[in-house]
Amino acid sequence: MQGGWLAGVRAEEKVHRDVQECKAARTVAGHSVDASECAELLEMLGLQAKQGKQVLI
């Protein structure tokens, strides 16, 4: 039973992390001077451009 609970917690955390990473990628894109700067900043943060294209809940 505890494995099911833990799996649920991990699934919720993944959703939360995905939303935060999407928001972060969009924020970086919105504040970058150009595509090169955006790509560099995303890389520094360990994010990918495709994360900003996700549909938020």
ZATIMI-851697 format. One record per residue: x, y, z of N, C-alpha, C in turn; residue number from 1. Coordinates in Angstrom, 3 decimals. Atoms other than C-alpha are relative to their C-alpha. Example, Ala and Ser with C-alpha at 12.3 -4.5 7.8 and 13.67 -1.06 7.14 Angstrom:
2
n_X: 0.890; n_Y: -1.190; n_Z: 0.000; ca_X: 12.300; ca_Y: -4.500; ca_Z: 7.800; c_X: 0.900; c_Y: 1.200; c_Z: 0.000; num: 1
n_X: -0.820; n_Y: -1.190; n_Z: -0.060; ca_X: 13.670; ca_Y: -1.060; ca_Z: 7.140; c_X: -0.770; c_Y: 1.090; c_Z: 0.730; num: 2
//
This chain:
57
n_X: 0.821; n_Y: -1.206; n_Z: 0.000; ca_X: 0.000; ca_Y: 0.000; ca_Z: 0.000; c_X: 0.861; c_Y: 1.265; c_Z: 0.000; num: 1
n_X: -0.850; n_Y: -1.173; n_Z: -0.071; ca_X: 2.801; ca_Y: 2.409; ca_Z: 0.842; c_X: 0.651; c_Y: 0.294; c_Z: -1.347; num: 2
n_X: -0.562; n_Y: -0.216; n_Z: 1.323; ca_X: 4.347; ca_Y: 1.882; ca_Z: -2.601; c_X: -0.942; c_Y: 0.787; c_Z: -0.876; num: 3
n_X: 0.994; n_Y: -0.743; n_Z: 0.761; ca_X: 1.115; ca_Y: 3.153; ca_Z: -4.132; c_X: -0.058; c_Y: 1.455; c_Z: 0.434; num: 4
n_X: 0.007; n_Y: -1.371; n_Z: -0.525; ca_X: 1.142; ca_Y: 6.204; ca_Z: -1.885; c_X: 1.226; c_Y: 0.754; c_Z: -0.481; num: 5
n_X: -1.238; n_Y: -0.641; n_Z: 0.414; ca_X: 4.761; ca_Y: 6.946; ca_Z: -2.696; c_X: 0.004; c_Y: 0.287; c_Z: -1.500; num: 6
n_X: 0.094; n_Y: -0.216; n_Z: 1.450; ca_X: 4.131; ca_Y: 6.543; ca_Z: -6.416; c_X: -0.889; c_Y: 1.203; c_Z: -0.290; num: 7
n_X: 0.888; n_Y: -1.147; n_Z: 0.166; ca_X: 1.292; ca_Y: 9.047; ca_Z: -6.107; c_X: 0.696; c_Y: 1.308; c_Z: 0.326; num: 8
n_X: -0.751; n_Y: -1.198; n_Z: -0.399; ca_X: 3.515; ca_Y: 11.549; ca_Z: -4.321; c_X: 1.018; c_Y: 0.364; c_Z: -1.074; num: 9
n_X: -0.992; n_Y: -0.258; n_Z: 1.049; ca_X: 6.207; ca_Y: 11.152; ca_Z: -6.957; c_X: -0.659; c_Y: 0.528; c_Z: -1.270; num: 10
n_X: 0.718; n_Y: -0.470; n_Z: 1.190; ca_X: 3.671; ca_Y: 11.638; ca_Z: -9.757; c_X: -0.422; c_Y: 1.459; c_Z: 0.175; num: 11
n_X: 0.381; n_Y: -1.391; n_Z: -0.267; ca_X: 2.375; ca_Y: 14.827; ca_Z: -8.130; c_X: 1.219; c_Y: 0.920; c_Z: -0.070; num: 12
n_X: -1.224; n_Y: -0.800; n_Z: 0.035; ca_X: 5.947; ca_Y: 16.096; ca_Z: -7.699; c_X: 0.466; c_Y: 0.209; c_Z: -1.438; num: 13
n_X: -0.394; n_Y: -0.132; n_Z: 1.403; ca_X: 6.684; ca_Y: 15.417; ca_Z: -11.381; c_X: -0.865; c_Y: 1.042; c_Z: -0.705; num: 14
n_X: 0.897; n_Y: -0.989; n_Z: 0.604; ca_X: 3.630; ca_Y: 17.428; ca_Z: -12.429; c_X: 0.396; c_Y: 1.396; c_Z: 0.458; num: 15
n_X: -0.384; n_Y: -1.309; n_Z: -0.544; ca_X: 4.668; ca_Y: 20.290; ca_Z: -10.141; c_X: 1.316; c_Y: 0.473; c_Z: -0.624; num: 16
n_X: -1.293; n_Y: -0.345; n_Z: 0.581; ca_X: 8.255; ca_Y: 20.197; ca_Z: -11.434; c_X: -0.143; c_Y: 0.378; c_Z: -1.471; num: 17
n_X: 0.217; n_Y: -0.300; n_Z: 1.415; ca_X: 7.075; ca_Y: 20.132; ca_Z: -15.064; c_X: -0.594; c_Y: 1.396; c_Z: -0.182; num: 18
n_X: 0.627; n_Y: -1.324; n_Z: 0.079; ca_X: 4.892; ca_Y: 23.198; ca_Z: -14.476; c_X: 1.025; c_Y: 1.085; c_Z: 0.311; num: 19
n_X: -1.013; n_Y: -0.998; n_Z: -0.373; ca_X: 7.739; ca_Y: 25.073; ca_Z: -12.751; c_X: 1.042; c_Y: 0.170; c_Z: -1.101; num: 20
n_X: -0.992; n_Y: -0.081; n_Z: 1.075; ca_X: 10.194; ca_Y: 24.214; ca_Z: -15.530; c_X: -0.580; c_Y: 0.678; c_Z: -1.234; num: 21
n_X: 0.663; n_Y: -0.658; n_Z: 1.127; ca_X: 7.683; ca_Y: 25.324; ca_Z: -18.165; c_X: -0.047; c_Y: 1.511; c_Z: 0.231; num: 22
n_X: 0.055; n_Y: -1.427; n_Z: -0.331; ca_X: 7.195; ca_Y: 28.654; ca_Z: -16.414; c_X: 1.388; c_Y: 0.634; c_Z: -0.068; num: 23
n_X: -1.365; n_Y: -0.520; n_Z: 0.030; ca_X: 10.950; ca_Y: 29.091; ca_Z: -16.033; c_X: 0.476; c_Y: 0.186; c_Z: -1.438; num: 24
n_X: -0.421; n_Y: -0.102; n_Z: 1.400; ca_X: 11.591; ca_Y: 28.394; ca_Z: -19.723; c_X: -0.698; c_Y: 1.165; c_Z: -0.692; num: 25
n_X: 0.735; n_Y: -1.117; n_Z: 0.598; ca_X: 8.880; ca_Y: 30.866; ca_Z: -20.730; c_X: 0.517; c_Y: 1.341; c_Z: 0.499; num: 26
n_X: -0.533; n_Y: -1.239; n_Z: -0.566; ca_X: 10.267; ca_Y: 33.511; ca_Z: -18.390; c_X: 1.338; c_Y: 0.350; c_Z: -0.638; num: 27
n_X: -1.299; n_Y: -0.222; n_Z: 0.638; ca_X: 13.763; ca_Y: 33.084; ca_Z: -19.799; c_X: -0.205; c_Y: 0.489; c_Z: -1.432; num: 28
n_X: 0.250; n_Y: -0.380; n_Z: 1.397; ca_X: 12.426; ca_Y: 33.289; ca_Z: -23.365; c_X: -0.534; c_Y: 1.425; c_Z: -0.085; num: 29
n_X: 0.592; n_Y: -1.328; n_Z: 0.021; ca_X: 10.440; ca_Y: 36.412; ca_Z: -22.551; c_X: 0.960; c_Y: 1.124; c_Z: 0.344; num: 30
n_X: -0.944; n_Y: -1.023; n_Z: -0.429; ca_X: 13.411; ca_Y: 38.227; ca_Z: -21.072; c_X: 1.329; c_Y: -0.042; c_Z: -0.762; num: 31
n_X: -1.245; n_Y: 0.117; n_Z: 0.761; ca_X: 16.135; ca_Y: 37.129; ca_Z: -23.500; c_X: 0.033; c_Y: 1.016; c_Z: -1.134; num: 32
n_X: -0.196; n_Y: -0.981; n_Z: 1.065; ca_X: 17.549; ca_Y: 39.598; ca_Z: -26.000; c_X: -0.191; c_Y: -0.641; c_Z: -1.369; num: 33
n_X: 0.122; n_Y: 0.698; n_Z: 1.273; ca_X: 17.746; ca_Y: 37.023; ca_Z: -28.789; c_X: 0.004; c_Y: -1.511; c_Z: 0.244; num: 34
n_X: 0.092; n_Y: 1.456; n_Z: -0.113; ca_X: 17.530; ca_Y: 33.296; ca_Z: -29.509; c_X: 1.283; c_Y: -0.610; c_Z: 0.566; num: 35
n_X: -1.277; n_Y: 0.512; n_Z: -0.493; ca_X: 21.227; ca_Y: 32.752; ca_Z: -28.810; c_X: 0.107; c_Y: 0.143; c_Z: 1.512; num: 36
n_X: -0.031; n_Y: -0.222; n_Z: -1.446; ca_X: 20.993; ca_Y: 34.287; ca_Z: -25.361; c_X: -0.987; c_Y: -0.920; c_Z: 0.704; num: 37
n_X: 1.023; n_Y: 0.879; n_Z: -0.577; ca_X: 17.817; ca_Y: 32.332; ca_Z: -24.655; c_X: 0.529; c_Y: -1.424; c_Z: 0.111; num: 38
n_X: -0.531; n_Y: 1.361; n_Z: -0.004; ca_X: 19.462; ca_Y: 29.036; ca_Z: -25.608; c_X: 1.095; c_Y: -0.161; c_Z: 1.055; num: 39
n_X: -1.082; n_Y: 0.056; n_Z: -0.975; ca_X: 22.501; ca_Y: 29.826; ca_Z: -23.464; c_X: -0.543; c_Y: -0.016; c_Z: 1.431; num: 40
n_X: 0.586; n_Y: -0.055; n_Z: -1.344; ca_X: 20.414; ca_Y: 30.725; ca_Z: -20.413; c_X: -0.756; c_Y: -1.279; c_Z: 0.340; num: 41
n_X: 0.721; n_Y: 1.252; n_Z: -0.237; ca_X: 18.191; ca_Y: 27.676; ca_Z: -20.791; c_X: 0.981; c_Y: -1.131; c_Z: 0.310; num: 42
n_X: -1.008; n_Y: 1.040; n_Z: -0.230; ca_X: 21.275; ca_Y: 25.468; ca_Z: -20.997; c_X: 0.600; c_Y: 0.123; c_Z: 1.394; num: 43
n_X: -0.556; n_Y: -0.220; n_Z: -1.333; ca_X: 22.720; ca_Y: 27.046; ca_Z: -17.845; c_X: -0.944; c_Y: -0.486; c_Z: 1.093; num: 44
n_X: 1.006; n_Y: 0.420; n_Z: -0.979; ca_X: 19.482; ca_Y: 26.261; ca_Z: -16.024; c_X: -0.377; c_Y: -1.464; c_Z: -0.128; num: 45
n_X: 0.331; n_Y: 1.405; n_Z: 0.204; ca_X: 19.317; ca_Y: 22.732; ca_Z: -17.355; c_X: -1.386; c_Y: -0.196; c_Z: -0.587; num: 46
n_X: 1.323; n_Y: 0.054; n_Z: 0.610; ca_X: 16.130; ca_Y: 23.481; ca_Z: -19.283; c_X: 0.128; c_Y: -0.143; c_Z: -1.509; num: 47
n_X: 0.056; n_Y: 0.102; n_Z: 1.453; ca_X: 15.106; ca_Y: 22.845; ca_Z: -22.876; c_X: -1.129; c_Y: 0.886; c_Z: -0.506; num: 48
n_X: 1.006; n_Y: -0.892; n_Z: 0.579; ca_X: 13.126; ca_Y: 25.135; ca_Z: -25.166; c_X: -1.366; c_Y: -0.678; c_Z: -0.083; num: 49
n_X: 1.277; n_Y: 0.696; n_Z: 0.150; ca_X: 10.467; ca_Y: 22.465; ca_Z: -25.674; c_X: -0.802; c_Y: -0.008; c_Z: 1.310; num: 50
n_X: 0.715; n_Y: -0.039; n_Z: -1.265; ca_X: 9.623; ca_Y: 22.672; ca_Z: -21.960; c_X: -0.909; c_Y: 1.225; c_Z: 0.094; num: 51
n_X: 0.812; n_Y: -1.208; n_Z: -0.019; ca_X: 8.268; ca_Y: 26.175; ca_Z: -22.503; c_X: -1.227; c_Y: -0.094; c_Z: -0.882; num: 52
n_X: 1.134; n_Y: 0.173; n_Z: 0.917; ca_X: 5.860; ca_Y: 24.883; ca_Z: -25.129; c_X: -1.074; c_Y: -0.910; c_Z: 0.578; num: 53
n_X: 0.989; n_Y: 0.885; n_Z: -0.622; ca_X: 4.020; ca_Y: 22.566; ca_Z: -22.743; c_X: -1.244; c_Y: 0.788; c_Z: 0.390; num: 54
n_X: 1.254; n_Y: -0.600; n_Z: -0.429; ca_X: 0.415; ca_Y: 23.282; ca_Z: -21.936; c_X: -0.067; c_Y: -0.075; c_Z: 1.510; num: 55
n_X: 0.092; n_Y: -0.031; n_Z: -1.457; ca_X: 0.081; ca_Y: 24.382; ca_Z: -18.328; c_X: -1.382; c_Y: -0.416; c_Z: 0.447; num: 56
n_X: 1.270; n_Y: 0.465; n_Z: -0.575; ca_X: -2.605; ca_Y: 22.897; ca_Z: -16.152; c_X: -0.751; c_Y: 1.167; c_Z: 0.591; num: 57
//
